[in-house]
Amino acid sequence: MGDQPRNWTRTDEALGRELPARTREDPTPNVLASSQRLRGSFVEVCRHRDGRPTNGRVTVTCRAVISMALLTSLGCASRPTVVEGKTRTEWVDLLKSPDHKTRVNAGATLGMYFGPDAAPEILPLLKEHQAGIRSAAAFALGMCRNSSPKVIGSLEPLLNDDDELVRIDAALAISQLECPKGCAARMLPELITGLANPSRTDIIATWLQRVGPSAAPAVPALIKALSSPDGDTRNAVAMALPCMGEAARPALPRLRELQATDPEPHVRENVGKAIEAIESAAQGMQNGKPTSAWWCRSGGS
């Protein structure tokens, strides 16, 4: 599979190996234990979602959550009725907390443990007056994997919300629900616009890795995002670009510049891998054998 991009091992590799094996042995207790560890990391990371960056590894866990939340939910043979002493209804109530971290924790819990069945209780929160609650509800619905017409139809009005972050989170949730294999064409314009928001750039770029070549129109916005002052964001964007296929070639000059000048060693290292992947894809096209970076292959286009 090639050299793993640095700093991706904590969740993508370790939990990625551990969870399927534990699911086979004893589905409910072991999956819950693994997803609880994942959720703890995710809550720390997603403080970044409201514009308050945290120290390090934003791209690591947000990438893992998108792929592993699905695995966690699918692995549970029976869903719990209580998590950490709270029922599903109590976790839904926490989406209304004034504390952002609490809302994110509740959204992750509902998606990972309670799945599609939690959606009916979350939907009313999309109409709350407080933007942070609407955003948290949209995020939770994206995690819950309930792609029913009612859920999608309830999220769509938020695409015109007065709050920019609510609009972005609604678009991301719809994209994740409609396109589990990575086809996000309908929401792509909204996601491209969202890339300009520094508190969502890395999360959108991480999702676009799974979208693949269908997200090629996002390349100019991704190139611009390579100038982010946040190292983890630059890293996420660089790793997303090879997943755009041939359309990523215009990014090569800026990537080479970053490879030579970026102050973060792990960004320089992964930018080098991105450059190699784009060049290999271009060579494959010339030879009639299209290729893509291995980290782009878990989704679909």
Buried (B, 14 or more C-beta within 10 A) or exposed (E): EEEEBBBBEBBBEEBBEBBEEBBEEEBBEBBBEBBBBBBEBBBBBBBBBBEEBEEEBBBBBBBBBBBBBBBBBEBBEEBBEEBEEBEBEEBBBBBBBEEBBBBBBBBBBBBBBBBBEBBEBBBEBBEBEEBBBBBBBBBBBBBBBBBEEEBBEBBEEBBEBEBBBBBBBBBBBBBBBBBBEBBBBEBBEBBBBBBBBBBBBBBBBBBBBBBBBBBBBBBEBBBBBBEBEBBBBBBBBBBBBBBBBEBBBEBBEBBEEBBEEBEBEBBBBBBBBBBBBBEBBBEBBEEEEEBBBBBBBBBBB
